[in-house]
Amino acid sequence: MAGRIVVFGATGYTGTLTARALVAQGARPVLAGRNPETLAKLADDLGGLETLPADVEEPRTVRALVERDDVLVSTVGPYLRYGRAAVEAAVDAGAHYLDCTGEPPFVREVFEVYGPQAHSALIPALGYDFAPGNLAAALALDRVGDDGFRVDIGYFVGGGDLFRGLSVGTLRSIAGVASARMYTFRGRIHDERRARVRDFDVAGRSRTALSIGGSEHFALPASYPALYEVNVYLGWFGRATRTVAVAPRGAAALGIRVGLGALARLAGRWRGGKSTLTSRIVAVAYDAEGALLTDVHLSGGDPYDFTARALSWAACQAAQGMVETGALGPVGAFGLSELEAGCALAGIARVTG
């Protein structure tokens, strides 16, 4: 018997998109959140779905959302501030857990703290960051086999005003992690005091990106034991990338936090209408001598649309039962071919160059 799918934070921007995507796939998710009236309206709009009240300030209400083998989809962020109640509830209940965090410290916490406790599947960061990077890297590593020693992954957006395309929650998440210590993988997880930069060839253009922590650092070495080094880069900052990178995390973050905090207060007025944002993800594999072996390019549309559809697809898969348990990346959770098909359904697929 399939478990129930519960969308926690269903009336937020990403939560509503995810609930709609689930219904479009034929699912009947339970909608959970703080505001009964708003939940009821959304539930009616989506065909009379069940609703449940839950608030992260009262963890028992979050724990009451799920039972063993249910699927808890958490879209309540910023996750470092609000996310722990949901993952703790899933671990305690034996429910499978999905989220769309883009906050590296929270990803690390799920893998290092909650994963070892879990007897169910915990799959963090199953949205635009960091599902397609896992896919692109896995496709590259699958192509080169055990010769794959290092993989570099870059995330890029285009096609519009980036910050006008971000939700309030995303801006607050970025502001919250701007000063956090990041990490990388070289044989094991290492902290990084300063960010690094590198250039990627993206659709015929050179694009600069800043190193960040991702789920790839934990997930890819588990699936590809010969892999020694994993680097993840974010190419959102344009000309400011190198300026941000040369300062220690805390110093560089000061201006970012102030600016993003102001943007977060305005984002609710901006977000709306049809998005023009596009997504591009690049993975480049190297051998132990540093020679380029292969690259894989993925392309798609709006990151929020992808996130909602990817979460929806993954939740439906997880509701049918999971073989692997603990903290997982999307390749380890679903398999490479299944993940590629799921990402294509969600709107991101392989392209040439």
N, C-alpha and C positions, 0 to 999 in steps of 0.2 A: 504494500500500500504506500502510495506517495505521501511524503510529508507535506504539511502546509507551508506556504510561502508567506512570510510576514514582512512588510515593508515598514521599517521604523523611520520616522521622519517623512511620512508620505506626503505631507502638505508643503514641504519645502520645494525649492525649484527642481533639484535633481530627483527627489523622492516622487514628485508628481509625474515627471517624465518617465520614471521607472515603473510606477504603477500603471500608467497608460500603455507602456510597452508590454508589460506582462499581460494585460487584458487583450492587447492586439495579438499576442501569441496564444490566446485561448485559456490563459490561467485565471484563477479567481483568488488573487492575493488578499490577505487580511491587511487592512490599513491601520497603522498605529502612529500615535503622536500625542501632543499635549492638548490640542484644542478640539474638543468634541464637535463643535458646530462646523468648523472647517473640514474636519474629517468626514462628517456626515454629508456635507455638500459634495465633496469629491467622490465619496462612495456612491451617492445617487447618480452623479454624472457618469460613473463607470459601470452602471448596471446593478446597483444595490449590493455592493460588497460589504463584508463584515468589517467592523471597526473595533479597535481596542484602545483605551487611554493608556498612555505611558509617558513618563517624564524622567530624564536622566537624574534629576535631583532626588528622585525616589526610586532607587535601584530595584526595589521589590516589584514595582510596576513593570519594569523592563523584563525582569526575570519571569514574570507571569505571562509574557507574550508567547513563549515557545516551550515545547516539550521535545523529547528525544526524536531525532530524525526530521524535525521541522527545519526550515531554512529561514534564517534571520538575515534580512538585507538591511544593513544600517547605512542611512544617508545623512546621519546627524553629525554635523561638523561645526566648528573645527574639532577634529578627532582628539587631539591632545587635551582639549578641554572637556569635550562631551562624549568621547567615543568609548571609554572604558566600560561603562555600564552595559552596553550591548554585547561586547565580546565576552565579558565575564558571565553574562546571562547565558550565552550560547555554550560556553565551556561547562558551566554548571549543569545545564539541561541536557547536554549531549546533542545539541542542535548544530547544524552546519551554519557557518557564518560567512557572509560576503560583505565587503564594503567598497567604497570608491575613494578612499583617502588618497591624497597626493602628498601627505605629510610624512617625510622620511623617518622622523623619530617614532611616529606611531607604527609605521610598517615594521621597524626594528623591534618595537615592543611586542607586537603580535608574534613575530618569529621567535624572539628570544625568551619572552616571559610566558605568553599564553600558549604557544604551540606545544611545548613539552607537557603541559597539563591536559591537553585536549584529547578526547576520544572521538571527536568528530572532525570534520574538515573546516579549517579556518583559512579563508582565501582573501587576504586584504588587497587593496589597490587594484581592484578589478574594473577599472574604468580607463579613460584615455591615458592616464598615468596610473598603473604601469603595465597594463595588459598588452598593448601592441608592441611595446619594446621587448617584452618577453617573447612574443611571437616572432618578431623580426630576428632577434638574436638566435632563437632556437632553429629557425629556418636556415640561417647561415651556418650554425654549428652542425646541424644535421647534414648539410652539404659537404662539409670538410672533414667530418669524423674526428678522430683523435688528434689530428694535426691542429685543431682549434685550441690555441693556448690563451688568447686574449680576445675579448670582444668589447667594442665601443658602441654605445647606443645613443642616438640623439633624437630629441623630440622638438618639433618645430610647428608653428602655426603661421597661417597667412590668410590673405583674402579679406582683411577688415581691420578695424580698430580693436586690438587684442583686449585692452582693459575694459572697453565698453562691451565686449563680448563675455566678460566673466561675471559670474554670479556673486552675490554678497558673501556667500559661504566660502567660495574659492578665494576671494581677496582676503578674507579674514584668515583663512588657512595659510596663505602665503605670508601674510604679515606675522603670523604667530610662529612660523618656523624659520623666518629669515635669519634669526640669530642662533639657531640650533646648530650644534656640531654635526657635520655630515660624516659619511663613511664611504669606504670603497672596499673592494674584495681583491686581495692579492694572496692567494693561498688560504686566507682567513679574512674575517672582517677587520678592517683597520679604521680608526677615526682619522678624519682629515681636519687639520687646523685651518687650512686655507683652501679655497676652491681652485680648480685648474680650468683652463680653457683649451679648446681645440676647435679646428675648423672642419666642417663636413661639406661634402659636395651634395647639394640638395637641389634637384631639378635643374642642374646646370649652373647653379650659383654657389658661391662659397658662403656658408653661414657659420657664425661663431656661436659656441654654446659653452655653458658653465656647468662644472661637475656638481652633481647632487647625489643623494642617496636614493635608492629605489628598491623595489622588491626583487629586481633582477639579481642583485648582489647575493641574496639568500637563495633564490629559487633556481637560478641557472646552474650553479655548481652542484646542486643536488641532482639535477637531471643529466649533467655532463661532467662526470668526475675528472676528465682530463683537463678541464678548463682551469686555468690558474688565475686569470685576471679579468675582472668585470668593471667597466666604467660606464656610468650613465650621465648624460649631459642634457641640460635644458636650454633651448635656443630661443628664449622669449625676450631677452633683454637688449637685443640689437647692439647699438654702438656702446651701450653702458656695460656690456658684458665684461670687458677686460678691466674696467675701473672697479667693478664690484669684486672681481677675483683677486686683485692685488692686496686688498685689505683683509685683516682677520675677520672671521664671521661676525663677531659682535659689532665691530666698527662699521663694516659695510652695511650691516642690517639696519642701523639707526635711521638713515634716510629712507630706506626701503619701507620700514615699518610705518614711519610717519606718512609717507606718500600713499601706501596701500591702505592704511587705516582710513585716510580721507576718501580714497576711491571706494572703499567698502561702504561708506555712508551714502555714497551717491549711486552705487551700482543698481540699487532697486529702481531708480528712475530710468536708468539706461536700458536695462535688459528687457527685451520685448521685440516683437516683430520677427522677421525671418533673418536668421544669422547668416553672415557671409564668411564666417571663419572656416578655414580648411586645415586639415591635419597632415603632417608628413613625419614619418618615423624612419630612421636609417640605422642599420646595424652593420658593422664592419668587423670581420674576423681576421685575425693575424696568427701566424705561427710563432714558435718560440724565439725565432731570430728577428721578429718584427716585420716579416714580409706579409703583405696583404694577400689573403687567400680568396676572399669573396666579400661581396656586400649584398644586402637585401634592402629594398625600399618599399615602404607601405604608404598608401595615400588614402585619404577619406575626407569627410565633411566636418561638420560642427562637433567639437569634442564632447559637448553635453549630450547630443543625440546619440553619439557612439556609446558613451558611458551608460546611459539608460538602457539601450538595447543590449549591450554586453552584459550588464547586471541581470537583465531579464532572461537572456539566454542561459547564463550560468545558473541562475536560480532554478530554472526549469530542469536543467541537467541534474543539479544537486538534489532536487526533490525526488528524483527517481532512485536515489541512493548513491553513496560515495564509497569507493573501495579504500582509498588512502585517507589517513587521518593526520591530525596535527596541522601546523602552519604550512601552507602549500603555495607555490606559484601556479599560474594557470596551466602551464604545460604538465606539471606533475599531477595536477588535479584532474585534467580532462584529456590529456594526450595531444600531441602536436597537430595531427590532421583534424581532430575535432575542434581544437582551438582556432585553427585557421578558418574552418567553415563558420564557426560562431562569430569570429571577428568580421568576416565578409558579410554575414547577415546583419551585423551591427553597423556596417558602413565603412570598414577599413580593410583594404586588400592590397595584394602585391602589385607593384607597377615596375616598369623598367626605368632604372636610372633616376 
